[in-house]
Amino acid sequence: MKHLQTLESLKLWAIVPAAGSGSRFSQTELKQYQIIEEKTVLEHTIQRLNDLPLTGYVLAIGAQDDIAQKLPFRAIEKAHFCQGGVERVNSVLNALNYLSQIAHPEDWVLVHDAARPCVAVENLLALLEYAITHKTSAILAIPVRDTLKYVDQTQKVKTTVSREQLWQAQTPQIAQLGMLKHAIEQALHDHVMITDEASALEYIGATVHVVTGRSDNIKITYPEDLELARLILQSQQKSV
């Protein structure tokens, strides 16, 4: 893509929050360390991110994690590790604080879920090109397809919600290091609920754009998602 040559004068980092317990997946097993095609989910995820010209990537891991630093990640020389936090947003902020010691506030940072191993390379490139070309924060997302219902506490349908302007957010989400760090710090200080990086940026009034992703960029949440991710990865490999 023509605008990516500007990366020669820019630095791009990736943050992967990988400290969560994933209780919806299992009470005892971490989803990022489940095996698909002889690799952990986390290894697949890092492999996809390294299709970009990363300066480095930071994994925010749990204090008791004795697995991540032993994995044979692609471009292992670019790997950095920091301790994660109680919630995803705390892990991301810890990684941003780590990066602030070795990176510039205007460096670009991609934040990507550890359990999204199927993100397409063309979507990664499209997101990066859009952000750099337009000098804006951006996220991958897809338009909501299904009919949405607003339901009360008794499971009674109250109304059908228009999906015309609704998009389902995905990751990666990209912003400049200094802005994202400030946004998350401000939101946490004000006790605002942060569910993704875009919500923190929205809170401080920063512009965030949507770049159309793909429906196969799934997040592994439940055990049955592992088989779906395996099928997606196999299909993507065949199409290369």
GUKESE-618708 format. One record per residue: z, x, y of N, C-alpha, C in turn; residue in one letter. Coordinates in steps of 0.001 Angstrom, whole numbers, padded with zeros to 6 digits, always signed. Atoms other than C-alpha are relative to their C-alpha. Layout:
REM GUKESE-618708
ZXYZXYZXYa...
This chain:
REM GUKESE-618708
+000000+000838-001195+000000+000000+000000+000000+000875+001248m+000327-000909-001094-001132+001407+003296+001186+000391+000862k-001095-000329-000898+002149+001225+005177+001076+000858-000666h-001049-000729+000686+004186+003009+002525-000040+001492+000288l-000001-001407-000349+003058+006401+003757+001043+000302+001070q-001046-000207-001001+005601+005878+006563+001299+000440-000645t-001214-000430+000687+008246+006558+003926+000161+001506+000011l-000106-001449-000094+007445+010222+004351+000989+000391+001091e-000924-000292-001090+009506+010052+007534+001239-000893-000044s-001152+000877+000152+012023+007460+006293+000712+000316-001302l-000738-000157+001240+014696+007488+003653+000361-001375-000546k-000256+001261+000675+015163+004720+001130+001036+000218-001094l-001071-000069+000981+018310+004188-000913+000113-001342-000721w-000278+001233+000734+019251+001643-003563+001484-000055-000344a-001391+000246+000406+022678+000147-004216-000017-001012-001130i-000100+000914+001137+023479-001475-007542+001473-000269-000264v-001393+000350+000301+026844-003266-007675+000138-000335-001477p-000106+000156+001452+027879-002973-011323+001453+000024-000461a-001420-000023+000332+031638-003484-011279+000521-001361-000438a-000458+001346+000312+031757-007213-011986+000332-000197-001465g-000402+000282+001381+033359-008655-015102-000982-000912-000718s+000984+000885+000616+030614-011253-015664+000620-000985-000975g-000759+000876+000905+033027-013819-017107-000836-001132-000573s+000860+001058+000550+030263-016401-017544-000814+000504-001177r+000729-000578+001130+028534-013997-019914+000935+000193-001190f-000952-000272+001080+031556-012923-021942+001341+000386+000597s-001325-000406-000434+035294-012439-021622+000293+001449-000376q-000300-001341+000512+035089-009084-023399-001135+000999+000167t+001138-000909-000063+031563-007635-023039-000671-000058+001368e+000683-000074-001286+029797-006469-019879-001502-000141-000201l+001420+000288+000214+026280-007825-019548-000904+001177+000343k+000861-001126-000392+024928-004693-017857-000118+001063-001077q+000049-000995+001069+025636-002702-021018-000496-000568-001331y+000643+000558+001183+023964-005045-023484-001339+000708-000222q+001194-000761+000351+020993-003514-025303-001230-000896-000121i+001324+000620+000132+017380-004622-024876-001006+001124-000226i+001012-001013+000275+014630-002563-026471+000573+001420+000086e-000643-001312+000140+016994+000367-027149+000521+000588+001315e-000580-000443-001266+018173+000587-023520+000982-001064+000490k-000894+000970-000617+021039-001009-021672-000732-000754+001109t+000552+000784-001110+020264-003717-019140+000002+000839+001274v-000110-000805-001219+021461-001345-016418-001065+001096+000044l+001055-001021+000028+019036+001378-017535-001359-000593+000344e+001256+000672-000345+016137-001079-017361-000064-000260+001504h-000048+000311-001429+017232-002097-013868-000257+001249+000838t+000178-001249-000741+017469+001489-012619-001419+000532-000158i+001373-000456+000232+014107+002299-014191-000966-000709+000931q+000880+000746-000907+012444-000473-012160+000157+000492+001439r-000226-000435-001383+014056+000640-008909-000608+001371+000260l+000548-001337-000168+012874+004192-009499-001521+000034+000030n+001434+000063-000264+009281+003002-009316-000272+000053+001499d+000093-000185-001446+009977+003138-005576+000348+001440+000357l-000305-001386-000406+010192+006433-003665+001425+000126+000532p-001401-000032-000410+013986+006427-003604+000455+001413+000352l-000695-001246-000291+015939+009164-001909+001157+000169-000983t-001090-000001+000962+018807+008215-004184+000461-001416-000252g-000557+001324+000273+020675+005306-005715+001480+000128-000334y-001445-000002+000158+024355+004411-005794+000404-001151-000907v-000548+001023+000876+026031+002546-008636+001485-000151+000305l-001414+000306-000240+029324+000886-007717+000571-000554-001291a-000466+000342+001339+031219+000768-010997+001514-000221-000006i-001419+000287+000130+034620-000389-012191+000820+001259-000227g-000883-001158+000118+037580+001977-012152+000174+000442-001449a-000186-000317+001418+037845+001789-015952-001323+000202-000736q+001315-000134+000623+034104+002134-016573-000200+001437-000492d+000241-001325+000566+033528+005049-018941-001379+000095-000656d+001331+000049+000601+029924+004175-019800-001083+000463+000967i+001115-000187-000942+027760+004294-016663-000374+001465+000203a+000297-001386-000334+028065+008004-015926-000499+000812-001197q+000498-000675+001199+027061+008877-019498-001406-000461-000385k+001307+000544+000353+023819+006879-019533-001126+000904+000512l+001125-000860-000408+020477+008740-019374-000947-000721+000964p+000811+000713-000972+019196+007054-016226-001248+000785+000368f+001200-000639-000533+015708+007744-014978+000332+000617+001358r-000276-000724-001246+015761+010236-012084+001504+000178+000180a-001453-000134-000002+019361+011048-012950+000481+000899+001131i-000384-000885-001096+019356+013743-010263+000193-000752+001316e-000158+000810-001209+019213+010942-007676+001196-000951-000088k-001084+000957+000233+022178+009052-009123+001288+000413+000710a-001320-000168-000607+025427+008655-007178+000886-001125-000532h-000931+001004+000495+028543+006762-008230+001152-000159+000983f-001202+000257-000779+031341+005106-006311+000771-001115-000686c-000812+001044+000614+034171+002789-007232-000345-001353+000597q+000291+001346-000452+033383-000913-007043+001237-000696+000539g-001101+000771-000559+035523-003610-005502+000313-001230-000820g-000437+001208+000696+037166-006859-006486-001149-000987-000140v+001164+000895-000006+034089-008915-005554-001253+000815+000252e+001283-000684-000197+030409-008057-005365-000117+000572+001407r+000137-000443-001383+030526-007830-001578+000839+001239+000265v-000843-001184-000174+033371-005300-001776-000648+001232-000635n+000712-001100+000645+031349-003177-004199-001135+000502+000878s+001112-000388-000880+028351-003228-001856+000527+000757+001210v-000557-000690-001176+030527-002256+001112+000501+001392-000378l-000445-001329+000444+032101+000600-000875-001191+000955-000122n+001202-000825+000137+028596+001868-001669-000587+000349+001367a+000484-000273-001358+027551+001553+001974+000876+001046+000688l-000902-001008-000568+030638+003521+003019-000298+001376-000601n+000374-001259+000658+029692+006183+000469-001282+000555+000610y+001278-000444-000550+026121+006314+001774+000127+000472+001442l-000155-000373-001409+027322+006557+005367+000365+001473+000170s-000373-001412-000072+028581+010059+004551-001193+000933-000237q+001142-000862+000342+025170+011306+003387-001325-000530+000545i+001238+000626-000490+022624+008978+005017+000135-000357+001470a+000059+000366-001419+021578+007847+008499+000074-001517+000131h-000100+001455-000182+022373+004371+009883-001344-000727-000025p+001305+000649-000016+018636+003688+010223-000746+000127-001327e+000601-000047+001334+017881+004540+006590-000043-001404-000589d+000138+001309+000636+016715+001570+004521+000767-000030-001318w-000801+000162+001210+018913+000240+001742-000422-001268-000726v+000265+001138+000891+017891-002016-001147+001266-000271-000805l-001118+000375+000868+020704-003908-002852-000558-000885-001105v+000588+000712+001136+019834-005112-006341+001052-000250-001068h-000941+000366+001053+021808-006925-009029-000198+000881-001229d+000074-000819+001211+022635-004774-012051-000653-000752-001145a+000492+000825+001113+021659-007667-014315-001330-000675+000311a+001376+000473-000246+018124-008182-012924-000981+001103-000427r+000844-001098+000478+016100-005818-015130-001492-000286+000023p+001405+000402+000156+012814-007742-014927-000773-000066+001314c+000698+000079-001283+011914-007435-011237-001313+000772-000085v+001334-000589+000095+008194-006707-010955-000199+001085+001062a+000241-001124-000904+007087-003438-009374-000780-000451+001231v+000779+000452-001160+004552-005229-007191+000847-000767+001006e-000904+000698-000906+007341-007384-005768+000890+000983+000755n-000784-001038-000667+009453-004319-005031-000806+000636+001128l+000850-000622-001007+006545-002738-003184-000297-000949+001153l+000286+000986-001047+005746-005942-001306+001202-000182+000928a-001222+000137-000801+009365-006309-000160+000185+001200+000910l-000170-001220-000774+009542-002704+000979-001026+000091+001124l+001041-000073-001017+006230-002828+002806+000252-001006+001129e-000244+001023-001030+007150-006069+004590+001126+000437+000941y-001145-000397-000819+010514-004757+005772-000355+001129+000953a+000335-001156-000827+009126-001467+007047-001052-000355+001053i+001075+000374-000927+005994-002960+008607+000522-000850+001149t-000510+000932-001012+007905-005703+010433+001352+000414+000565h-001299-000506-000458+011091-003669+010948+001060-001098-000041k-000917+001120+000142+013201-006501+009602+000684+000034-001360t-000645+000208+001292+015685-007289+006863-000792-001048-000765s+000793+000933+000799+014104-009177+003984+000594-000124-001398a-000462+000223+001365+014827-010630+000562-001148-000537-000847i+000885+000696+000926+012855-011611-002500+000570-001388-000251l-000431+001374+000254+012987-015360-003077-001193-000800-000507a+001062+000893+000466+011018-018171-004686+000297-001419+000466i-000228+001390-000404+010513-021771-003519+000670-000775-001138p-000656+000849+001000+012754-024267-005294-001027-000957-000580v+001002+000823+000673+010672-026129-007864+000554-001344-000471r-000552+001191+000633+013008-028644-009438+000549-000985+001024d-000638+001009-000829+014296-031895-007991+001487+000290+000076t-001407-000303-000224+017739-031335-006485+000786-001272+000286l-000871+001148-000185+020561-033856-006605+001327+000428+000621k-001339-000194-000539+023699-034027-004476+000939-000890-000797y-000865+000723+000928+026512-035025-006841+001443+000088+000469v-001397-000020-000429+030104-036028-006037+000891+000522-001131d-000935-000585+000961+033241-034933-007911+000106-000788-001298q-000019+000813+001228+032856-037740-010451-001320+000102-000751t+001323-000215+000597+029370-036481-011398-000982-001134+000309q+000886+001082-000430+027799-039444-009634-001023+000539+000991k+001052-000428-000909+024445-038791-007978+000089-000780+001303v-000095+000638-001319+024741-039466-004260-001366-000123+000668k+001319+000032-000627+021254-038554-003087-000867+001118-000550t+000940-001065+000350+018148-036498-003767-000209+000874+001231t+000095-000949-001109+017954-033367-001624-001453+000469+000131v+001351-000488-000232+014639-032448-000048-000064+001495-000278s+000155-001416+000337+013408-029125-001415-001084+000660+000848r+001154-000467-000759+010654-028697+001170+000207+001380+000601e-000243-001284-000647+012295-025753+002949+001083+000809-000719q-001026-000690+000772+014600-024544+000179-000615+001102-000871l+000440-001143+000804+014166-021143-001459+001187+000515-000799w-001018-000588+000859+016099-019556-004300+000014+001504+000211q-000103-001423-000314+017329-016129-003249+000082+000840-001266a-000071-000979+001072+016848-013154-005533+000433+001337+000598q-000124-001361-000493+017371-009432-005239-001172+000788-000571t-000716-000700-001051+016560-006807-004112-000033-000722+001349p-000041+000383-001402+017540-007521-000534+000087+001303+000787q+000141-001269-000709+016720-004859+002037+000391-000128+001464i-000380-000067-001409+018164-003906+005404+000262+001454+000340a-000371-001350-000401+018964-000827+007419+001500+000184-000195q-001366-000303+000395+022201+000855+006437+001037-000418+001046l-000989+000279-001037+024039+000575+009743+000174-001480+000256g-000075+001436-000265+023188-003063+010326+000689-000743-001138m-000586+000694+001139+024100-004161+006813+001490+000281-000102l-001420-000363+000042+027398-002282+006873+000774-000774+001065k-000659+000739-001077+028311-003845+010232+000107-001485-000340h+000015+001427+000317+027333-007334+009036+001068-000353-001031a-000979+000283+001052+029461-007166+005896+001422+000205+000514i-001333-000248-000552+032436-005657+007718+000434-001133+000914e-000332+001083-000922+032283-008363+010396+000309-001290-000750q-000198+001225+000774+031968-011185+007884+001331+000033-000762a-001268-000108+000723+034871-009916+005786+001183-000090+000951l-001066+000070-001006+036996-009459+008899+000263-001436+000422h-000119+001399-000444+036302-013076+009848+000220-000964-001161d-000280+000808+001199+037008-014313+006296-001129-000984-000314h+001176+000808+000310+033477-015633+005872-000424+000283-001435v+000428-000189+001382+032297-016216+002303-001399+000614-000037m+001272-000714+000087+029514-013762+001498-000474-000037-001446i+000529+000115+001361+027385-014548-001548-001139+000985-000266t+001016-001050+000123+024615-012033-000881-000104+000720+001334d+000111-000801-001222+023590-009466+001720-000583-000822+001146e+000627+000815-001036+021420-011970+003574+001015-000888+000705a-000980+000895-000626+024388-014283+004168+000854+000748+001018s-000734-000805-000985+026257-011461+005923-000858+000256+001231a+000910-000238-001120+023219-010636+008050-000208-001268+000824l+000136+001282-000696+022755-014312+008884+001208-000256+000895e-001233+000277-000736+026373-014489+010021+000022+000698+001354y-000013-000716-001282+025881-011846+012720-001240-000304+000831i+001176+000398-000756+022629-013469+013834-001216+000868-000190g+001159-000856+000272+020270-010887+012363-001109-000808-000668a+001150+000665+000608+016786-011973+011339-000188+000491-001423t+000286-000327+001393+016125-012095+007615-001238-000784-000425v+001223+000651+000442+012676-012844+006211-000051-000099-001519h+000201+000213+001431+011652-014113+002792-001343+000600-000418v+001223-000494+000637+009095-012279+000647-000067-000666-001367v+000112+000776+001237+007796-014358-002243+000088+000896-001232t-000178-000728+001243+008997-013080-005589-000640-000731-001164g+000509+000640+001204+008394-014236-009152+001149-000623-000773r-001034+000710+000746+010260-016624-011406+000537+000806-001176s-000499-000787+001125+010579-013984-014133+000991+001086+000430d-001028-000913-000493+012932-011936-011932+001367-000660-000224n-001212+000756+000325+015850-013540-013750+001237+000881+000105i-001297-000664+000041+019508-012650-013442+000684-000390-001303k-000678+000273+001263+021230-012329-016796+001418-000483+000317i-001288+000617-000304+024190-014683-016511+000704-000464-001262t-000545+000520+001248+024673-016237-019949-000586+000771-001179y+000488-000762+001155+024260-014722-023437-001446-000304-000370p+001367+000349+000369+021037-016639-024060-001039+000620+000942e+000928-000635-000940+019501-014943-021002-000485+001358-000503d+000408-001302+000540+019374-011664-022928-001320-000092-000752l+001233+000170+000758+016691-012956-025263-001172-000292+000923e+001053+000295-000968+014708-014344-022332-000422+001279+000723l+000321-001262-000673+014929-010991-020541-000804+000911-000924a+000736-000828+000959+013745-009221-023704-001459-000445-000089r+001364+000525+000087+010700-011498-023936-000793+000302+001278l+000666-000288-001273+009899-011023-020247-000395+001473+000072i+000293-001430-000041+010116-007245-020490-001137+000373-000945l+001092-000249+000938+007878-007223-023562-001332-000481+000567q+001224+000550-000586+005344-009431-021793-000505+000869+001146s+000391-000835-001112+005363-007241-018694-000590+001333-000473q+000509-001250+000545+004818-004110-020779-001418-000160-000545q+001336+000252+000548+001798-005675-022459-001049-000159+001082k+000937+000263-001094+000238-006580-019120-000302+001237+000841s+000207-001236-000792+000492-003032-017738-001279+000694-000433v
